[in-house]
């Protein structure tokens, strides 16, 4: 199209807009919300996802729908974000559903569980496999509407003050780990402790913890864990995908104009892909820096993985026997997982493994 | 928040909106655009991505910015979408940049190249590793602004009328494959042919082709390729990630209100994650159906992969020596690839491989 023709069309549009179109500003309310997240500002990729989400919603509503962001502790403590959304103290929160495993173990599937879906599989299950819908039924009971909003990918297995060579070495290990991962590890004698990110470093330093897992190289480096524990293990099998969730109070959400609901849905999905892109771009160089700083990277021995795998599915079966919500989601999820694993193994993993091998030899 | 209190806030907002806020409808023009895509409607996940993109843009602009979608051939043929965007015949297109490898080989990096980044790595490179910016400089020369908008993930290696057991079997093979993959394979004696999806089936049926690759189980099944060629190979090493691109005419884009530019950017990113979620959810069951229909799934022998890997990087080096744009993107991309592969191998692949193995044994 020639520039002149385009400008002509634009001008025609302008006139048509002023005359015939509904006036958005007159029909849409100015709304101010508050979003509390579970992250300190220093964890900039997690906190930054909330920032980018709020910015996008504001942009596409021309500033009519403004959501103000608060870091962990500014309005509510990190681990009370869900309670605050549920009670309506705040309209929405950005957090990890797995933190709230104690309220209802089914929430764990909204983050990703041990030996479960990887980040891509998690999106497939949530968006196109019925996962989001089945979780909505669970969240509805507590008056919350949820949206996937970020993922950090597969995690590292944490920093340890001593080497972990056998299942025996897990016994009595005071380990910072939350939710379902902690329950599973307690079967193997680990003493799990769920504490907020800001408190991990001092606890590890003074020996109140023997080990601590948080996320991966980029964030773990920011918490400074490598300064007080030398051994850095992989993989973080309890979180092959750690998806973050935007939780919205149902009573605040329902009366929103459709336009604003669409803005929330679109912006949350956009940030879902943006967060993991940032982690995937920044983790490699952070791992390199950690290794240069003297960190010893170690792989969990196969015997430990096997023991953990067994304990994991035993735990799922026990939870399913006790909790209807968990059972319902677990059955749906388990079928998806089996089919998806088969497919990913054939194509994605096959090609990736060959590429990674050849790449390391170049 | 109590419902009453929220409604009160909403009402206050409404009043404030009517009085003090800028009237969006009066300041924003009504705009009508046309988007041509390279997909027939029958390839519903590809075509559906364009539909969902147009719908979201309309929704979040309250119907002020309407983009009308056209399937391949309705306005322009599948393989002329980029030309139509460049000339301004249409304002935007949804296509695979690799189709236009002949114009400039650097475009191939916007889709994903042989033994290159997987879908997650591609997003990391594009959004957070500088890839999108460096590609923007290339596209700018032809008056186009591009946005990643969909990905199908690692592909299958296509349907073959006979088994491929050695590098020798590739010689003289009339193979439907486009762009850079075809150039690489021609080094090994393959006769590559780039033809639009609708023409693949008849060509394979009448023997004008010995083999054809398109995407993966879900789409290949729709093209009916398994009815005329029995052997289905993996992995499709020439496209470990096939990212689709939204191409926008720069002269149409530049004068857009910022609000509409933001809507395009956000909706394209949203569809980027949505498309691959759908493929990842639907490919497993499609592969199952194909196998039930008698398709023989085969893995490319290691010797073939090794020959292809060698030919691939030789081709890149040759292209970099001849083409400045290719060289510039290649150097940037290659550094990212090496770092990213190392990281993905340590954590993601390590955990995935263990999970997939155990999952297959359950």
Interface residues (C-beta under 8 A of the other chain):
Chain A: X1 X2 X3 X6 X7 X9 X10 X11 X13 X14 X16 X17 X18 X20 X21 X22 X23 X24 X25 X26 X28 X29 X30 X31 X32 X56 X59 X60 X61 X62 X63 X64 X87 X88 X89 X91 X115 X118 X119 X120 X121 X123 X124 X125 X126 X127 X128 X129 X153 X154 X155 X156 X216 X217 X234 X235 X236 X237 X240 X249 X251 X252 X255 X258 X259 X262 X263 X266 X267 X269 X270 X272 X273 X274 X276 X277 X278 X279 X280 X281 X282 X283 X284 X285 X287 X288 X297 X299 X305 X309 X336 X337 X338 X339 X340 X341 X342 X343 X344 X345 X346 X347 X348 X349 X350 X351 X352 X353 X354 X355 X356 X358 X359 X360 X362
Chain B: X1 X2 X3 X6 X7 X9 X10 X13 X14 X16 X17 X18 X20 X21 X22 X23 X24 X25 X26 X28 X29 X30 X31 X32 X56 X59 X60 X61 X62 X63 X64 X88 X89 X90 X91 X115 X118 X119 X120 X121 X123 X124 X125 X126 X127 X128 X129 X153 X154 X155 X156 X216 X217 X234 X235 X236 X237 X240 X249 X251 X252 X255 X258 X259 X262 X263 X266 X267 X269 X270 X272 X273 X274 X276 X277 X278 X279 X280 X281 X282 X283 X284 X285 X287 X288 X297 X299 X305 X309 X336 X337 X338 X339 X340 X341 X342 X343 X344 X345 X346 X347 X348 X349 X350 X351 X352 X353 X354 X355 X356 X358 X359 X360 X362
